[in-house]
Amino acid sequence: MGIYLDNAATSFPKPNKVSEAVYDFMVNNGTSSGRGSYKKAMESDYIVYETRKLIGELFNFKNPKNVIFTSNITESINIVLRGILKEGDHVITSSIEHNAVWRTLKTLEKEIKINISIAKCDNYGFVDINDIKELIREDTSLIIFNAASNVIGTIQPIKEIGKIARDNKIPFVVDGAQSCGAYPIDINEDNIDILTFTGHKSLLGPMGTGGIIINCDYDINPLKTGGTGGDSSYEYQVDYYPNKLETGTLNVGGICGLREGVKFIKKEGIENIHNKEKELTSYALKKLEDVKDIIIYGPKDCDKITSVISFNIKNKKAEEIAHILDRKFNIMVRAGLHCSPLAHKVIGTNEIGTVRIGIGYFNTKEDIDKLIYGLNNL
Ligand SMILES: Cc1ncc(COP(=O)(O)O)c(C=O)c1O
């Protein structure tokens, strides 16, 4: 297969039980959840319920009904932003967001004239808490930040930002794409009102899974309407979670896989996973620094970042480096803007992009050594 170092895009490999569970469900069950009352359908209901519960527990959240499944975090973010924001509302975000947040906000700016204020990040990707305080207005209706950058890994002070939002009674939404499953998050301690997640990255589940954890009473208008399996004679979308935001047949096969991903994380211990990835990241940072003509972006400190590192090599195109690493050394890394042009403005690479490595739980120091060998022999 080669050496996979693109875990920030999607994690690979997955624990064996993830694919086994998807296969087992498709072969031995295959029924819809929330619809039928025969035994197999009840099993399907239970799988979905247990997965809601396990995901909630991972973030110290005790209300499985408020764990909503979606097809990925992009859908989650769309549901939340479009469900809360109204014409002319004011929103605060950061200058390092992924397009899942940024394009959705820009689209809403065009469609319903929301006003966007940006808390500027420094060269290392950190926002200044005081800037956020200053940006708050009377009509601020939402604050949204990623917990960690997908380009330079910077971990934001989410707890402090959440406290400001709470003090001002403004819904605080977190894009947890790079964080959920990678390091401990406590939805209450970290003052998060709405946590959005994707299933296929550090949660180790299959693509096509994601969700929203709603830890507040703010109203979210449903983006989609349709069948929910219950209250069918009622002509409008029901007003209770999860059905209010979860319409149409669920990806129960995918959810089976996600359940195993989350069980794996619980069994290994999220602290242990985090520590192993930190150790590999620290090792990679140290080794990369010795590569001739390399420029490494972001905080070069494994305590301040997730296991994502962006770099360039002077006089070489990022795409060319990634291409040679793949074709000559069978090493998979990403090159370009990584769906986050804003982050590249922060580090000054919006014209050239970066090479990005995303280290995962199943990588080894040997993988890093081979990467370094490849970079030294391009
Ligand atoms: C910070 C961040 N937000 C959102 C996304 C979008 O994730 P998905 O494609 O699973 O919806 C990503 C994926 O790279 C990400 O890194």
The ligand as a MOL file (V3000), in Angstrom:
LIG
                    3D

  0  0  0     0  0            999 V3000
M  V30 BEGIN CTAB
M  V30 COUNTS 16 16 0 0 0
M  V30 BEGIN ATOM
M  V30 1 C -11.0920 21.8030 9.7630 0
M  V30 2 C -11.9450 21.0530 8.7880 0
M  V30 3 N -13.2510 21.3660 8.6750 0
M  V30 4 C -14.0590 20.7200 7.8120 0
M  V30 5 C -13.5860 19.7000 7.0160 0
M  V30 6 C -14.5250 19.0050 6.0680 0
M  V30 7 O -14.6370 17.6400 6.3790 0
M  V30 8 P -15.6080 16.6910 5.5370 0
M  V30 9 O -15.0440 16.6770 4.1550 0
M  V30 10 O -15.5170 15.3790 6.2230 0
M  V30 11 O -16.9570 17.2780 5.5840 0
M  V30 12 C -12.2380 19.3370 7.0900 0
M  V30 13 C -11.6870 18.2940 6.1930 0
M  V30 14 O -10.5820 18.3380 5.7410 0
M  V30 15 C -11.3990 20.0260 8.0080 0
M  V30 16 O -10.1200 19.7120 8.1170 0
M  V30 END ATOM
M  V30 BEGIN BOND
M  V30 1 1 1 2
M  V30 2 1 2 3
M  V30 3 2 2 15
M  V30 4 2 3 4
M  V30 5 1 4 5
M  V30 6 1 5 6
M  V30 7 2 5 12
M  V30 8 1 6 7
M  V30 9 1 7 8
M  V30 10 2 8 9
M  V30 11 1 8 10
M  V30 12 1 8 11
M  V30 13 1 12 13
M  V30 14 1 12 15
M  V30 15 2 13 14
M  V30 16 1 15 16
M  V30 END BOND
M  V30 END CTAB
M  END
